[in-house]
Amino acid sequence: MEKRSDTTGALPLSSLRLMASPLQLTYSYIWQVIRQRNVKQYAKVEEFVTMVTQTVPDLISFKQTAQLVLGLRARERQVRRSKR
């Protein structure tokens, strides 16, 4: 049986397999938000990116994660300001 690493917080691959179905549903929802440019739901995209990068730290770099999250926030702010 695989043990969870206490130093990285990453889940073992066997645990990720159990989450495949909910993860696929979430990914599909996030993909629709992005495709439709539904800025109102960008906070959910940010949560998803954060969750995935914490679970699988080597997926994308810290810099890429920061750029993505900051870009989402900037777009949200831009839309809010244009509606004033």
C-alpha positions in Angstrom: 0.0 0.0 0.0 1.3 3.5 -0.9 1.9 5.9 1.9 1.0 9.6 1.8 4.1 11.8 1.9 3.9 14.1 4.9 6.4 16.5 3.5 4.8 17.3 0.2 1.1 16.8 1.0 0.7 15.1 -2.4 -1.7 12.1 -2.7 -0.5 8.7 -4.0 -1.6 7.8 -7.5 -3.9 5.1 -6.1 -5.9 7.7 -4.2 -6.1 9.9 -7.3 -7.7 7.0 -9.2 -10.5 6.9 -6.7 -11.2 10.6 -7.4 -11.3 10.2 -11.2 -15.0 10.5 -11.7 -15.6 13.6 -9.5 -12.4 15.1 -10.9 -13.7 14.6 -14.4 -17.0 16.2 -13.6 -15.3 19.2 -12.1 -12.9 19.5 -15.0 -15.8 19.4 -17.4 -17.5 22.2 -15.5 -14.3 24.3 -15.4 -13.7 23.8 -19.1 -17.2 25.0 -19.8 -16.6 28.1 -17.7 -13.5 28.9 -19.6 -14.9 28.2 -23.0 -17.9 30.4 -22.3 -15.8 33.0 -20.7 -18.1 33.0 -17.8 -16.2 35.5 -15.6 -18.7 35.2 -12.8 -17.5 31.7 -12.2 -13.7 32.4 -12.5 -13.4 32.1 -8.7 -14.4 28.4 -9.1 -11.6 28.1 -11.8 -9.2 29.6 -9.3 -10.2 27.2 -6.6 -9.8 24.2 -9.0 -6.3 25.4 -10.1 -5.3 25.8 -6.5 -6.7 22.4 -5.5 -5.1 20.6 -8.4 -1.7 22.2 -8.0 -1.7 21.4 -4.2 -2.6 17.8 -5.0 -0.1 17.4 -7.9 2.6 20.0 -7.2 4.8 19.2 -10.2 1.9 19.7 -12.7 2.7 23.3 -13.4 5.3 25.6 -11.9 4.6 28.1 -9.1 5.2 30.9 -11.5 2.6 29.5 -14.0 0.1 29.0 -11.2 0.6 32.6 -10.0 0.2 34.0 -13.5 -3.0 32.0 -14.1 -4.6 33.0 -10.8 -3.6 36.6 -11.1 -4.9 36.7 -14.7 -8.2 35.3 -13.6 -8.5 37.9 -10.8 -7.5 40.7 -13.1 -10.2 39.7 -15.7 -12.8 39.5 -12.9 -11.9 43.0 -11.7 -12.0 44.3 -15.3 -15.5 43.0 -15.8 -16.7 44.4 -12.5 -15.3 47.8 -13.2 -16.9 47.9 -16.7 -20.3 47.2 -15.2 -20.2 50.3 -12.9 
